[in-house]
Amino acid sequence: MFGRDIGIDLGTANVLIYVKGSGIVLNEPSVVAVETTTNRVLAVGEEAFRMVGRTPGNIVALRPMKDGVIANFEMTESMLKHFLSKINVKSLFSKPRILICCPTNITSVEQKAIREAAEKSGGKNVYLEEEPKVAAIGAGMDIFQPSGNMVVDIGGGTTDVAVLSMGDIVTASSIKVAGDRFDSDILAYIKKKYKLLIGERTAENIKVQVATVFPGARQEEIDIRGRDMVSGLPRTITVHSKEIEEALMESVSYIVHASKQVLEQTPPELSADIIDRGVILTGGGALLHGIDQLLAEELKVPVLVADEPMHCVAKGTGIILENLDRMSSKKYVFKRTSLR
């Protein structure tokens, strides 16, 4: 069997892999468990994620990606190698071509690190593409027409906002405020208000079960357990949606501000198109309760959540991979003609 084309959504929170002809074949957390004394990798992905906050001193479960870029090169390489061997896309005769996504405003050094990690993991030719563009394609937007399309991709480490037309980005902004920041906001709020220490997984659970960012949109409660900072003993408290709305208010305001900034820099004709077409939300953060209502109220345009927002970038890599042979192998260019 010859090497196959694969698309990788290398996210801060999750890695999704799309194999040409097979669809999305892998969706696992971007976590690596390492033994500190020997630096040996013990577990990767789902298995390592189960260890977060539950390991002895000599084992650390860490995330090699931070804010959409590589924070630990060796661990990222080990993680990618593990995932590629798990889905069995390499062959004796050829290596797969890899399309990998990155945030819009990363430096050339950060781009080079991502490319090198993919090459060392077993990629033959490695192509880089900007995340909001791929997310828009995966969400089903026709970005190859001369009309404005706006996408807000809220991932784990970064939020990318972009207006696209004629197959390329017209204006864009990338901020390091996304799903991970929401979790740390909840952690800090519970610690400050209740003097209770909770773990990352508990914070994420609160975000999914009761959080909202639109006033009065959700009225739910959840019982959470943690360690009392005063007595040092386990304690249970009840948290309400209204409190989490308060905890997330500041971070969400950054996303609203970035979206407004991009709209302010958009040419008037494209702005008119966005009023008609609306804004599409993609990424795991799009599932945050009330975020669509809040953005619609603040931006004064319709805001829609994409179908399966977490899979948009991976699906987009798949669509690009189907057309990869029509592009120049020397220089990666993806123009309007590519989808014809």
VOGU-3710 file (C-alpha; in Angstrom, 3 decimals, decimal comma):
1> mfgrdigidl> 0,000/0,000/0,000  1,295/3,467/-0,920  1,463/6,361/1,559  -1,795/8,280/1,777  -2,542/11,991/2,062  -3,456/13,042/5,575  -4,726/16,269/7,126  -3,917/17,136/10,730  -5,731/19,619/12,943  -2,905/20,026/15,455
11> gtanvliyvk> -4,862/21,701/18,228  -3,858/22,839/21,703  -6,589/20,663/23,243  -7,198/17,943/20,619  -5,548/16,395/17,572  -7,834/15,351/14,722  -6,511/13,400/11,741  -8,252/13,116/8,370  -7,125/10,426/5,932  -7,995/10,922/2,265
21> gsgivlneps> -10,635/8,400/1,329  -11,428/7,420/4,941  -12,543/10,685/6,628  -11,705/11,583/10,234  -9,939/8,549/11,693  -8,567/9,982/14,941  -9,778/12,491/17,545  -7,715/12,440/20,752  -6,540/14,954/23,385  -3,123/16,619/22,803
31> vvavetttnr> -1,640/15,165/25,978  1,571/13,195/26,579  2,400/11,386/29,864  6,135/11,362/30,587  8,296/9,750/33,259  10,393/12,666/34,566  13,477/10,656/35,595  14,062/8,967/32,223  12,038/11,343/29,966  10,320/8,239/28,593
41> vlavgeeafr> 6,867/8,652/27,006  4,399/6,412/28,864  1,092/7,316/27,242  -0,312/9,583/24,518  -3,768/10,965/23,764  -6,840/9,583/25,527  -4,803/7,325/27,801  -2,563/10,229/28,896  -5,564/12,560/29,356  -7,040/10,173/31,930
51> mvgrtpgniv> -3,838/10,678/33,952  -4,119/14,510/34,127  -4,056/15,543/37,787  -3,902/11,914/38,915  -0,244/10,915/38,573  2,524/10,258/41,141  5,463/12,698/41,355  7,660/10,902/38,814  5,019/10,997/36,041  3,836/14,229/34,406
61> alrpmkdgvi> 0,915/14,536/31,979  1,683/17,567/29,817  0,383/19,340/26,723  3,124/19,821/24,117  1,045/22,481/22,313  0,389/25,911/23,815  -1,618/28,757/22,267  -1,796/26,915/18,939  1,983/26,530/18,568  4,583/23,982/19,668
71> anfemtesml> 5,740/24,498/23,263  7,697/21,226/23,502  9,170/20,070/20,184  10,261/16,562/21,252  6,913/15,744/22,862  4,979/17,048/19,844  7,088/14,831/17,579  6,506/11,790/19,861  2,772/12,519/19,947  2,493/12,812/16,155
81> khflskinvk> 4,579/9,650/15,617  2,309/7,744/18,005  -0,883/8,942/16,275  0,447/8,257/12,760  1,543/4,728/13,697  -1,838/4,168/15,375  -3,787/4,973/12,204  -1,241/3,050/10,081  -0,864/5,418/7,110  2,822/4,868/6,451
91> slfskprili> 4,005/2,196/4,065  7,284/0,589/3,047  7,281/2,323/-0,321  6,258/5,893/0,420  5,496/8,369/3,177  2,197/10,256/3,419  1,808/13,865/2,356  0,656/15,933/5,323  -1,478/19,071/5,401  -1,294/20,699/8,815
101> ccptnitsve> -3,132/23,759/10,167  -1,767/26,699/12,167  -3,122/29,989/13,608  -3,051/33,085/11,365  -0,422/35,248/13,068  2,312/32,779/14,041  5,929/33,581/13,205  8,026/31,903/10,505  10,045/30,199/13,281  6,835/28,713/14,752
111> qkaireaaek> 5,732/27,626/11,273  9,089/25,947/10,703  8,769/24,076/14,035  5,350/22,711/13,035  6,648/21,673/9,598  9,742/19,968/11,060  7,715/18,077/13,674  5,455/16,704/10,912  8,440/15,773/8,713  10,223/13,973/11,549
121> sggknvylee> 7,004/12,121/12,375  7,064/10,532/8,937  5,621/13,070/6,503  6,943/13,272/2,926  5,777/16,713/1,809  4,348/18,934/4,537  1,947/21,764/3,638  0,834/24,470/6,079  -2,504/26,233/5,873  -4,171/28,887/8,031
131> epkvaaigag> -6,762/27,550/10,429  -9,711/29,940/9,869  -9,495/29,393/6,094  -9,567/25,595/6,493  -12,332/25,856/9,141  -14,474/27,949/6,758  -14,047/25,370/3,966  -14,897/22,557/6,416  -18,004/24,436/7,607  -19,303/24,401/4,040
141> mdifqpsgnm> -18,672/28,070/3,188  -17,904/28,874/-0,440  -14,924/31,161/0,125  -13,867/31,050/-3,555  -16,501/33,524/-4,763  -15,946/37,311/-4,770  -18,120/37,767/-1,675  -17,450/38,170/2,047  -17,480/35,253/4,484  -16,635/35,655/8,166
151> vvdigggttd> -15,538/32,837/10,445  -14,716/32,841/14,171  -12,717/29,709/15,057  -12,561/29,269/18,855  -10,138/26,461/19,644  -8,329/25,364/22,789  -5,405/27,809/22,708  -6,344/30,493/20,187  -9,363/32,221/18,679  -8,934/33,074/15,000
161> vavlsmgdiv> -11,272/35,607/13,400  -11,128/36,071/9,633  -13,002/37,547/6,705  -12,446/35,586/3,499  -13,098/36,282/-0,164  -11,790/34,846/-3,457  -10,214/31,902/-1,622  -8,031/33,959/0,690  -8,017/35,925/3,945  -8,878/39,619/3,585
171> tassikvagd> -8,599/40,648/7,254  -7,798/38,451/10,245  -6,944/38,497/13,919  -5,664/35,771/16,245  -5,814/36,054/20,039  -4,594/33,691/22,743  -7,984/33,522/24,448  -9,996/30,321/23,917  -11,169/27,113/25,626  -8,128/26,712/27,897
181> rfdsdilayi> -8,478/30,298/29,142  -12,144/29,631/29,973  -11,092/26,633/32,096  -8,454/28,645/33,968  -10,985/31,478/34,548  -13,373/28,982/36,179  -10,507/27,545/38,283  -9,509/31,018/39,485  -13,102/32,060/40,223  -13,836/28,969/42,359
191> kkkykllige> -10,510/29,404/44,167  -11,131/33,089/44,924  -14,826/32,899/45,847  -15,058/29,537/47,617  -11,419/28,989/48,691  -11,658/25,628/46,951  -9,020/24,043/44,720  -10,355/22,087/41,739  -8,623/20,365/38,795  -8,651/21,147/35,059
201> rtaenikvqv> -11,067/18,352/34,283  -13,568/19,587/36,887  -13,329/23,116/35,424  -13,992/21,752/31,935  -16,953/19,778/33,253  -18,433/22,964/34,766  -17,923/24,757/31,415  -19,785/22,051/29,507  -22,603/21,391/32,006  -23,631/24,813/33,361
211> atvfpgarqe> -21,590/27,647/31,790  -23,176/30,408/29,721  -21,893/33,762/28,463  -25,243/35,340/27,581  -27,127/36,931/30,515  -30,033/34,796/31,693  -29,670/32,195/28,915  -29,088/29,274/31,281  -30,231/28,583/34,836  -28,506/25,405/35,952
221> eidirgrdmv> -26,517/24,157/38,936  -23,776/21,587/39,451  -22,224/20,050/42,557  -18,433/20,030/42,432  -15,815/18,552/44,728  -12,368/19,867/45,511  -9,885/20,530/48,293  -10,648/23,214/50,846  -7,752/25,705/50,976  -8,313/26,415/54,683
231> sglprtitvh> -8,842/22,959/56,181  -7,079/20,965/53,451  -9,992/18,505/53,440  -12,305/17,506/50,558  -15,440/19,668/50,254  -18,497/19,832/47,982  -20,078/23,074/46,768  -22,891/24,006/44,349  -22,113/26,345/41,450  -24,740/28,210/39,396
241> skeieealme> -24,690/29,280/35,708  -24,861/32,963/36,701  -21,547/32,652/38,571  -19,779/31,051/35,600  -21,124/33,793/33,322  -19,449/36,278/35,682  -16,188/34,252/35,650  -16,007/34,142/31,828  -17,133/37,723/31,140  -13,660/39,257/30,710
251> svsyivhask> -12,212/36,563/28,429  -15,276/36,501/26,188  -15,074/40,304/25,841  -11,647/39,825/24,170  -13,226/37,566/21,526  -16,016/40,129/20,934  -13,420/42,916/20,634  -11,278/40,914/18,148  -14,383/40,197/16,032  -15,355/43,883/16,018
261> qvleqtppel> -11,812/44,879/15,037  -11,821/42,510/12,047  -15,220/43,844/10,927  -13,973/47,441/11,247  -11,054/46,644/8,895  -13,262/44,867/6,351  -14,035/46,645/3,030  -17,651/47,953/2,950  -18,797/45,670/0,107  -17,675/42,574/2,012
271> sadiidrgvi> -19,302/43,907/5,213  -22,607/44,074/3,334  -22,188/40,400/2,335  -21,556/39,412/5,968  -24,852/41,050/7,023  -26,613/38,766/4,490  -24,612/35,586/5,124  -23,901/35,946/8,832  -20,879/34,844/10,852  -20,027/31,151/11,247
281> ltgggallhg> -18,630/29,860/14,558  -16,290/26,852/14,449  -14,008/25,035/16,908  -14,810/23,486/20,285  -15,352/26,921/21,848  -18,345/27,460/19,520  -20,191/24,977/21,766  -19,903/27,354/24,743  -23,506/28,136/25,686  -24,692/31,599/24,612
291> idqllaeelk> -21,573/32,611/22,656  -23,561/32,832/19,391  -26,264/35,000/21,012  -23,675/37,310/22,575  -21,753/37,807/19,317  -24,985/38,364/17,369  -26,031/41,094/19,831  -22,595/42,771/19,890  -21,780/42,585/16,155  -25,346/43,287/14,947
301> vpvlvadepm> -25,129/40,487/12,358  -26,569/36,926/12,340  -24,259/34,398/14,028  -24,568/30,657/13,361  -22,771/27,682/14,896  -21,403/25,285/12,244  -22,517/21,648/12,154  -20,008/19,620/14,207  -17,856/22,725/14,925  -15,012/20,656/16,417
311> hcvakgtgii> -14,592/18,757/13,137  -14,609/21,770/10,753  -10,815/22,160/10,475  -10,282/18,406/9,972  -13,059/18,289/7,339  -11,535/21,321/5,631  -8,147/19,590/5,370  -9,982/16,712/3,708  -11,504/18,967/1,035  -8,096/20,571/0,354
321> lenldrmssk> -6,416/17,131/0,201  -8,876/16,029/-2,484  -7,520/18,882/-4,614  -3,859/18,715/-3,630  -2,720/17,166/-6,927  -3,990/20,189/-8,876  -1,599/22,462/-7,007  2,063/23,102/-7,628  4,244/20,708/-5,641  7,011/23,316/-5,398
331> kyvfkrtslr> 4,907/26,035/-3,855  1,676/25,402/-2,027  -0,959/27,661/-3,549  -4,677/27,128/-3,015  -6,709/29,268/-5,400  -10,316/29,416/-6,454  -9,742/26,962/-9,311  -8,675/24,298/-6,820  -12,211/23,114/-6,084  -13,248/22,860/-9,716
//
